[in-house]
């Protein structure tokens, strides 16, 4: 998942801090090698959680309490787990509910690399827009 071309990361995230792409510079830091940009870590773990947490999302309302207790490096495998903290119906929209989850991302060694709370607006059962399904052989 990590791009091997260091410049790609810089262009994509517009983060030109040398610790993210300059191997010589990063070798002189306490980390000893380039760090993965923290905004990529947030995006990656959020993206991983979509299937479990927000497949029927109407809107992402925000992130809170984002913490990065340990670095992420190229080649790390990132896993996640999420826990629903709160859910309630929307006060203004009867077709959706508001859900707050806490997500923890951790690396292949089980070290926590990111935690955050995320609040989403989710369609209630039976209210989500229909997803087009293509069947083998056309419109059968």
C-alpha positions as CSV (number, residue, x, y, z in Angstrom):
1,X,0.0,0.0,0.0
2,X,2.9,2.4,0.6
3,X,4.3,4.1,-2.5
4,X,8.0,3.4,-3.1
5,X,8.5,6.8,-4.8
6,X,9.2,9.2,-2.0
7,X,8.3,12.2,-4.2
8,X,4.8,10.9,-4.8
9,X,4.0,11.2,-1.1
10,X,5.2,14.8,-1.0
11,X,3.1,15.7,-4.0
12,X,0.1,13.9,-2.9
13,X,0.0,15.2,0.7
14,X,1.9,18.5,0.0
15,X,3.9,17.8,3.1
16,X,7.5,18.7,2.3
17,X,8.9,18.1,5.8
18,X,12.1,16.1,5.1
19,X,11.4,13.4,7.7
20,X,8.8,12.1,5.3
21,X,10.9,11.7,2.2
22,X,14.6,12.4,2.8
23,X,16.2,9.1,3.9
24,X,19.5,10.8,4.9
25,X,17.7,13.5,7.0
26,X,15.4,10.9,8.6
27,X,18.3,8.7,9.5
28,X,19.6,11.5,11.7
29,X,16.3,11.7,13.7
30,X,15.2,9.6,16.6
31,X,13.2,7.5,14.2
32,X,16.1,6.5,12.0
33,X,14.0,6.3,8.8
34,X,11.2,8.3,7.0
35,X,7.9,8.5,8.7
36,X,4.6,8.0,6.9
37,X,2.7,11.3,6.8
38,X,0.2,11.3,9.7
39,X,-2.7,12.6,7.5
40,X,-2.2,9.5,5.3
41,X,-2.4,7.3,8.4
42,X,-5.7,9.0,9.4
43,X,-7.1,8.7,5.9
44,X,-6.0,5.0,5.6
45,X,-7.5,3.9,8.9
46,X,-10.7,5.9,8.2
47,X,-10.9,4.2,4.8
48,X,-10.3,0.8,6.2
49,X,-13.2,1.3,8.6
50,X,-15.8,2.2,6.0
51,X,-17.0,-1.3,5.3
52,X,-17.6,-2.0,9.0
53,X,-18.6,1.4,10.2
54,X,-19.9,3.8,7.5
55,X,-20.9,1.8,4.4
56,X,-24.3,3.6,4.6
57,X,-23.1,7.0,5.5
58,X,-25.0,10.1,4.6
59,X,-22.3,12.5,5.8
60,X,-19.1,12.4,7.7
61,X,-19.5,15.0,10.5
62,X,-16.0,15.0,11.8
63,X,-13.1,13.6,13.8
64,X,-12.2,14.4,17.4
65,X,-9.4,13.5,19.7
66,X,-7.0,12.3,17.0
67,X,-3.9,11.0,18.7
68,X,-0.7,9.5,17.1
69,X,1.1,7.7,19.9
70,X,3.7,5.9,17.7
71,X,5.1,6.4,14.3
72,X,4.1,4.6,11.1
73,X,6.9,3.6,8.6
74,X,6.9,2.4,5.0
75,X,6.1,-1.3,5.0
76,X,4.1,-1.3,8.2
77,X,0.8,-3.2,8.0
78,X,-2.0,-1.3,9.7
79,X,-5.0,-2.9,11.2
80,X,-7.9,-1.3,13.1
81,X,-10.8,-1.9,15.4
82,X,-13.7,0.4,16.2
83,X,-16.2,0.6,19.0
84,X,-19.5,2.3,18.8
85,X,-19.7,4.9,21.6
86,X,-23.0,6.5,21.0
87,X,-25.9,6.3,18.6
88,X,-29.1,8.4,18.3
89,X,-31.7,9.5,15.8
90,X,-31.3,12.8,14.1
91,X,-33.4,15.5,15.5
92,X,-34.0,17.1,12.1
93,X,-33.9,14.2,9.7
94,X,-36.0,11.1,10.4
95,X,-34.2,9.1,7.7
96,X,-30.8,9.1,9.4
97,X,-29.1,8.6,12.7
98,X,-25.9,10.0,14.3
99,X,-23.2,7.5,15.3
100,X,-20.0,8.2,17.2
101,X,-17.2,5.6,17.1
102,X,-13.8,5.3,18.6
103,X,-11.2,3.7,16.2
104,X,-7.8,2.4,17.1
105,X,-5.2,1.7,14.4
106,X,-2.3,-0.6,15.2
107,X,0.7,-2.0,13.4
108,X,1.8,-5.6,12.7
109,X,3.5,-5.7,16.2
110,X,0.2,-4.7,17.9
111,X,1.5,-1.2,18.7
112,X,-1.2,1.5,18.6
113,X,-0.3,4.1,16.0
114,X,-3.5,6.2,15.9
115,X,-6.7,6.7,17.8
116,X,-9.6,8.9,17.0
117,X,-13.3,9.5,17.5
118,X,-15.4,9.9,14.4
119,X,-19.0,11.1,14.1
120,X,-21.1,10.1,11.1
121,X,-24.6,10.5,9.9
122,X,-25.9,7.1,8.7
123,X,-29.0,6.2,6.8
124,X,-31.6,4.3,8.8
125,X,-32.4,0.8,7.6
126,X,-34.5,1.1,4.4
127,X,-33.7,4.7,3.7
128,X,-30.3,4.5,1.9
129,X,-30.3,5.3,-1.8
130,X,-30.3,2.1,-3.9
131,X,-26.9,0.9,-5.1
132,X,-26.9,-0.3,-8.7
133,X,-26.0,-3.9,-9.0
134,X,-24.7,-5.3,-12.3
135,X,-25.6,-8.9,-12.9
136,X,-23.9,-11.3,-15.2
137,X,-25.6,-11.2,-18.6
138,X,-26.9,-7.6,-18.4
139,X,-30.1,-6.3,-16.7
140,X,-31.5,-9.7,-15.6
